[in-house]
Amino acid sequence: MRNIIILAAIMAILGTFMAREADRMTSQQAQTKAKPAEKSKSLNAFASMQPPQRAQATAGRSVTIPRDRRGHFQTEGSVDGRRIDFMVDTGASAIALNESSAARVGVYPRPDDYTAHVSTANGTVKAARTRLRRVSIGGLEVRDVDALVLPDTALSENLLGLSFLSKLKRYEFAGGKLVMEQ
């Protein structure tokens, strides 16, 4: 179990790194293609300020999340009734929260809780294991979900990983959207 959690944290961090690189490459391509320089600057500023999409509930217990401009599935959710933003990451074995977000939802790991060693592109990072009582996305709710808390410097976006997704009936990518069903 410990190895799975460590692998999940590694995948979460690598996913975040890859997302940043994709953003950087997309921004460079947009600047190259845009004719006036001012236009590309304002478009990039708008794209970076775009809020996460709210999951759209459909018939039954199904939620659809549209792909954002970067090609990611960003959504609003809640942990134990408190609002939090997530990027869906099917390569992450567990939910990964940065310390700031964890504190907003009432999770405060002690320094000696950081026992999981996670290897990232920037070196090894310690993470704290935790269990979230209730995680909700749209109308879907999952209880007792494994998660990791990482330092803010190691994780800029919270990741919704397989510890949530695997408890659903199904999830699939269809027509540029992520569909989750419980």
N, C-alpha and C positions, 0 to 999 in steps of 0.2 A: 504494500500500500504506500509505503514511504517513497519508493522509487517512482510510483505512478504520480504522486503529488509533485515530486521534484521534476519529473518530465513535463508535467502540466505547466509548472511555472516557467520552465525553459521555453516551452512552446509559446506561452503567453508573451514572454519578453521578446522572443524572436518575431512573433506576429506584430507586435508594436513597432519593432525596429523596421520590419518590412513595410508596414503601413507608412511610416515616416519617409522611407526611401521612395515609395510610390508617390507620395504627396510631392516630394521634392522634384521628382522626374516629371510629374504632371505639370507642376508650376513652371518648370523650365520650358516644356513643350508649349504651354500656353503663351509664355512670354515671347518665344520664337515666332509663333504663328500670328500673334496679334500685331496689327500694323502700328497703331500709335502705342507708345510705351505706357502712357497714362491709362489707357484702357485696360491693359493686362494687369497693372497694379491694382486698379479698383476691382477687377474681377477676382483676383487672388484674395484681396481683403474680404470681399463678400463671401467667397467660398470658405475661408477660414472661420468666419463668424456664423456659418450656417448651423443652427441648433440640431441636435439629434431628432430623428423622426419619431413621432409617436406611433406605436404599434397600432394597426387598425384591426379591430375585432371583426370577424365575419361570422357567418352562421355557425351555430354550435359552439364548440370551444376551440376555435382556430384564430390565429393572429397572423397578419401579413405585414412584413416590414419591407419598404421599398429600399433599393440600393441608393446610396448617396452619390454625390459627384465624384468621389474618389473610388467608387466601386465597393464600398464597405456597407455593412448593415449596422447602422447606428440607431439606437432606440432609447427611449426613456423607460425606466422600470422603477421598481421599489424594492427595498430590502427592509423587512420588518416594518412596513408602512411608511418608510421614508424614501423620498424621490432620489433616484440616482441614474446617471447615464451609463450606457454600456455600448461596447462594440462587440458584436457577435463574432466569436472566434472558434470555429469548429476544430482548430488545431490545438486548442488549450484544453487540457484534461479537467481543469477546475475553473471556477470563477476566480478571477484575480482582481483584487481591489488595491488601489494605492492607499497610503496611510490617511490622507486627507478625507477621502471618500469613506473609508472604514470608520473614521471618527464621526462623520456626519450621520452614519447609520447606527452608531452606538457600539462599535467594536474598537476596543483600545488594547492592543496586545502589549504586554509588558516586555521590556528588553530581553528577558530570558526566554520569551516565547518564540523568538526568531531562531529556530533550530534547523529549519530546512535550508540547505545550501543549494542555490539555483545558479547555474552557469548562464551568463548572457554574453552578448557581443562586447559588452563593456567590462567583463570580468565576472567574478562570483558575487552573488548577492544573497543575503540571508532573508528568508521569508517566514512568516508566522502562519501556522495552520489555524483555521477556525471553522466553525459550522454556523451557517446562517439559518435561522428558524424558518423564514418565509421569504421567497423571492418571487416577485410578480412582474410579468411583462404583458401589457394589455390585459386581457381577461384570463390569462394563464397564471396559475400559482403552483409553485413547487415548494415543499417543506423539507427541512433538514438537508441543506445543500452544503457540500464541502467547498471551502474557499481558501485562498491564500491572501495574505496581506503583505505587500511589498513596499519598500520605501518610495516616496514620491519621485525621487531622482531616478528610480529604476523602472517606473511604470507611469506613463502619462495618461493613459486611458484605461478605464475599468473594462475587463474582458468577461464576456458571458460565455463560459466554456461548457464542456461536456458534462460537468457535474450537474448542470441545469438541463441541458439539451437531452441527455440520455434518459431523463425521467419523463420525457414527453412521449406521447404515442408515436409521433413522427415529426420530422422536420425535413424540408426539401427546398431546393432552389428551383424556381419556375418563373420564366418570363421576367428575369431581372428582379425578382422579389424572393424574399425568404418567407416560407409558409411554415408555421409551427402549429401543431395540433395536439390537444391533450385529451 
